[in-house]
Amino acid sequence: MYPERRRRGIGSALLTAAEERFVRLGGRRGDAMVLQRNETAQHAWRAAGYTPEEKWRRWVKPLAD
């Protein structure tokens, strides 16, 4: 969205803070839903230490039009 603001560590700092808070609240595993075609996001999540779990698929049900 704003390429000129990338690579400054802001996203990494926010993710680290969120993960630390989640752990303090009792969280044990972080999840991220990333579109298969979104290679930029896949790279970012991998760089943050996340790995894909191919055995899982998202199930959805629209509840309203």
TIFI-804415 format. One record per residue: x, y, z of N, C-alpha, C in turn. Coordinates in Angstrom, 3 decimals, always signed. Each point is the difference from the previous one (the first is absolute). Example, Ala and Ser with C-alpha at 12.3 -4.5 7.8 and 13.67 -1.06 7.14 Angstrom:
((+13.190; -5.690; +7.800); (-0.890; +1.190; +0.000); (+0.900; +1.200; +0.000))
((-0.350; +1.050; -0.720); (+0.820; +1.190; +0.060); (-0.770; +1.090; +0.730))
END
This chain:
((+0.823; -1.188; +0.000); (-0.823; +1.188; +0.000); (+0.870; +1.256; +0.000))
((+0.977; +0.032; +0.875); (+0.937; +1.118; +0.048); (+1.421; -0.557; -0.068))
((+0.470; -0.326; -1.190); (+1.328; -0.621; -0.122); (+1.117; +0.816; +0.643))
((-0.126; +1.301; +0.013); (+1.049; +0.842; +0.572); (+0.100; -0.136; +1.521))
((-1.007; -0.601; +0.613); (+0.015; -0.188; +1.456); (+0.420; -1.407; +0.407))
((+0.309; -0.825; -0.969); (+0.410; -1.371; +0.292); (+1.455; -0.057; +0.438))
((+0.341; -1.142; +0.612); (+1.377; -0.306; +0.388); (+0.530; +0.942; +1.084))
((-0.887; +0.493; +0.867); (+0.426; +0.841; +1.117); (-0.136; -0.711; +1.338))
((-0.507; -1.237; -0.033); (-0.121; -0.770; +1.228); (-1.275; +0.252; +0.786))
((-0.893; +0.819; -0.534); (-1.230; +0.334; +0.720); (-0.894; -1.229; +0.138))
((-0.215; -0.720; -1.091); (-0.836; -1.194; +0.043); (+0.578; -1.063; +0.921))
((+1.295; -0.189; -0.081); (+0.662; -0.986; +0.874); (-0.160; +0.375; +1.471))
((+0.158; +1.272; +0.307); (-0.143; +0.453; +1.386); (-1.434; -0.201; +0.493))
((-0.974; +0.308; -0.843); (-1.400; -0.188; +0.379); (-0.321; -1.477; +0.201))
((+0.496; -0.850; -0.903); (-0.253; -1.434; +0.120); (+0.653; -0.561; +1.265))
((+1.215; +0.396; +0.281); (+0.688; -0.457; +1.206); (-0.771; +0.415; +1.253))
((-0.459; +1.240; +0.046); (-0.772; +0.477; +1.153); (-1.293; -0.798; +0.150))
((-0.676; -0.269; -1.115); (-1.252; -0.766; +0.041); (+0.261; -1.424; +0.479))
((+1.056; -0.628; -0.511); (+0.333; -1.368; +0.414); (+0.334; -0.052; +1.486))
((+0.768; +0.963; +0.480); (+0.374; +0.025; +1.415); (-1.230; +0.164; +0.887))
((-0.892; +0.875; -0.399); (-1.231; +0.185; +0.783); (-0.848; -1.268; -0.026))
((-0.113; -0.604; -1.154); (-0.776; -1.230; -0.144); (+0.535; -1.086; +0.925))
((+1.322; -0.145; +0.056); (+0.627; -0.993; +0.876); (-0.301; +0.326; +1.464))
((+0.084; +1.281; +0.369); (-0.308; +0.385; +1.390); (-1.443; -0.342; +0.363))
((-0.884; +0.032; -0.978); (-1.408; -0.315; +0.236); (-0.282; -1.501; -0.075))
((+1.035; -0.794; -0.257); (-0.158; -1.454; -0.025); (+0.002; -0.615; -1.383))
((+0.208; +0.792; -1.020); (+0.042; -0.522; -1.365); (+1.193; -0.918; -0.199))
((-0.200; -0.997; -0.834); (+1.076; -0.977; -0.224); (+0.422; -0.108; -1.453))
((-0.832; +0.500; -0.918); (+0.342; -0.110; -1.420); (-0.641; +1.157; -0.758))
((+0.773; +0.633; -0.851); (-0.532; +1.062; -0.847); (-0.366; -0.559; -1.362))
((-1.063; +0.486; -0.563); (-0.452; -0.408; -1.332); (-0.115; +1.230; -0.899))
((+0.208; -0.212; -1.274); (-0.209; +1.056; -0.990); (-0.665; -0.618; -1.221))
((-1.052; +0.621; -0.476); (-0.639; -0.460; -1.234); (+0.585; +0.826; -1.147))
((+0.664; -0.682; -0.929); (+0.690; +0.667; -1.100); (-0.453; -0.623; -1.318))
((-0.444; +0.824; -0.918); (-0.410; -0.513; -1.301); (+1.173; -0.666; -0.709))
((-0.261; -1.086; -0.683); (+1.059; -0.717; -0.716); (+0.668; +0.888; -1.045))
((-0.746; +0.871; -0.613); (+0.564; +0.856; -1.054); (+0.741; +1.225; +0.538))
((-0.058; +0.243; +1.315); (+0.639; +1.177; +0.583); (+1.430; -0.335; +0.425))
((+0.893; +0.026; -0.962); (+1.391; -0.370; +0.261); (+0.705; +0.977; +0.931))
((-0.358; +1.271; -0.073); (+0.617; +0.989; +0.892); (-0.329; -0.314; +1.453))
((-1.268; -0.298; +0.260); (-0.405; -0.331; +1.376); (+0.627; -1.316; +0.443))
((+0.074; -0.969; -0.899); (+0.623; -1.274; +0.360); (+1.445; +0.211; +0.430))
((+0.708; +0.834; -0.737); (+1.397; +0.295; +0.335); (+0.083; +0.673; +1.379))
((-0.885; +0.952; +0.259); (+0.022; +0.719; +1.278); (-0.274; -0.935; +1.175))
((-0.994; -0.866; -0.138); (-0.322; -0.923; +1.094); (+1.111; -1.020; +0.201))
((+0.613; -0.479; -1.090); (+1.135; -0.917; +0.140); (+1.151; +0.683; +0.719))
((+0.264; +1.247; -0.362); (+1.082; +0.751; +0.639); (-0.257; +0.187; +1.492))
((-1.272; +0.010; +0.384); (-0.364; +0.149; +1.414); (+0.016; -1.333; +0.736))
((+0.335; -1.084; -0.699); (+0.122; -1.306; +0.639); (-1.217; -0.900; -0.136))
((-0.983; +0.417; -0.780); (-1.198; -0.815; -0.212); (+0.225; -0.955; -1.163))
((-0.641; -1.154; +0.060); (+0.089; -0.976; -1.087); (-1.403; -0.437; -0.395))
((-0.209; -0.297; -1.277); (-1.330; -0.450; -0.425); (-0.293; -1.411; +0.503))
((-1.256; -0.249; +0.278); (-0.459; -1.336; +0.374); (-0.970; -0.452; -1.085))
((+0.502; -0.756; -0.926); (-0.790; -0.396; -1.160); (-1.181; -0.900; +0.341))
((+0.039; -0.640; +1.161); (-1.095; -0.906; +0.356); (-1.272; +0.751; +0.389))
((+0.102; +1.304; +0.253); (-1.162; +0.781; +0.421); (-0.550; +0.806; -1.164))
((-1.294; +0.083; -0.071); (-0.689; +0.869; -0.959); (-1.066; +0.769; +0.754))
((-0.265; +1.162; -0.419); (-1.020; +0.841; +0.630); (-1.373; -0.384; -0.511))
((-0.957; -0.093; +0.894); (-1.391; -0.277; -0.360); (-0.802; +1.261; +0.322))
((-0.853; +0.391; -0.912); (-0.792; +1.214; +0.193); (-1.458; -0.247; -0.334))
((-0.863; +0.812; +0.570); (-1.415; -0.046; -0.300); (-0.540; +1.419; +0.050))
((-0.383; +0.563; -1.144); (-0.594; +1.340; +0.019); (-1.316; -0.027; +0.768))
((-0.185; +0.918; +0.908); (-1.203; +0.047; +0.815); (-0.965; +1.091; -0.454))
((+0.455; +0.856; -0.891); (-0.854; +1.071; -0.529); (+0.466; +0.338; -1.400))
((-0.887; +0.576; -0.767); (+0.378; +0.402; -1.373); (+0.912; +1.186; -0.022))
END
